[in-house]
Amino acid sequence: MWLSLAIWVPIVAGIVLLPLGKPGQENLVRWLALIGAILGFLVTVPLYTGFELGTAQMQFVERALWISTFNIHYHLGIDGLSFWFVPLTAFITVLVVIASWQSITERVNQYMGAFLILSGLMIGVFTALDGMLFYVFFEATLIPMYLIIGIWGGPRKIYAAFKFFLYTLLGSLLTLIAVIYLYNASGGSFDIQTWHNTPLSMLEQTWIFFAFFAAFAVKIPMWPVHTWLPDVHVEAPTGGSAVLAAIMLKLGAYGFLRFSLPIAPDAAHEYAWLMIALSLIAVIYVGLVAIVQEDMKKLVAYSSVAHMGFVSLGFFLFNHIGMTGAIVQMVSHGFVSAAMFLAIGVLYDRMHTREIAAYGGVINTMPKFAAFALLFAMANAGLPGTAGFIGEWMVIIGGVQYSFIVGLLAATALILGASYSLLMYKKVYLGDVANDNVRQLQDINCREMLVLAILAVCVIFMGVYPKPFTDIMDASVVNLLAHVAQAKLQ
């Protein structure tokens, strides 16, 4: 029952917090939220210790009849493709609770409750093996994130929340149609693994591929449906931005792995050129857009789109190192993007502005913090020895195997990444103290130090020793590539 516990422990903890909204209960709520988040993370540890390497079979499987009329099951399981996103989600939730300890002062119970409930729902997406269960979890994640943006966001929070909800919901409606179609095509089953083996004509595969594309491309987000992300990041509270970038964007990428590629492999091969082209545009064009941003959050938001372009690129190269690199990139981006947004949150809590021009010389007043910020900026740029390098390097090698031109174009991201990451660092941290506001800044406290230090350890460990991450996903990647290589036209 470890997967059920991973889903429901944070959800129940979040629900328990909701009635605790009386004045004076804020500290109790914060401690209960932290306990709930830590418990949610601890129940994912046995997944790692008990995971069997060298097999592509689903593990920790749970199955129970949910709605008998439509043959819908509460069916959970993980393999090497989905494993790392379960502990990663729970881990980031713990850090977000700690990071939001002092910055959130109003409706603390609802804020913390929304994050815990969101954590459980996202884990549900990564573990669902029933198509309708997946869809329910996938759509349900919109509700707490919509509230987090709309209640605790910035001046244009309502606009951003509405844009976020509309973009993601409209894409998902086509997915629902595809899910119902596959239910009929498979003889009345919502089992995702049954769908993997259901023969479909090329026309059917094409429609299903683009129906799933509508939802997953928006969620990643891929160019040109990425425009909602910068607005949402700018308005969202720091914790919301961290979870959105670290975890929620991965829901769309995971959907390609679990649905688009194995269910419609012939269509995936047919339109791989389109996916590669869109991914390269995201990597290069959006990287150039990031360079000219004047808002730190907007810059990191665009860099997230560029980094996620590597993920979709790696999937459609159809070689082992490219796909493995894409999944590694998903995990490493979870650490690096969360670190970048939480670091921006540290500055925002002190100065209440994210404008790059408002800073300058921060290293003189916050030397400890500036050291962490430099590490995360280097990781965001893909410096060897950090988590940001491993996935991108593997995808570039996969791109070269596919086509030298594709590999060359993908490699430009390392130059662009260094440009926007180090340019921001130079303007914000280096040089003389720019103004009195910067001169009065206080260096990070113990709580902030703890959060940033934990993320720094993760970024360096994954960059230096990625083997534990790749070992778990290896067999499942091999199995998926073998499956996608076989035509399933009826």
Summary of the structure (lengths in Angstrom):
residues: 490
radius of gyration: 21.5
end to end distance: 37.9
largest distance: 70.9
contacts: 1934
relative contact order: 0.10
helix: 75%
strand: 4%
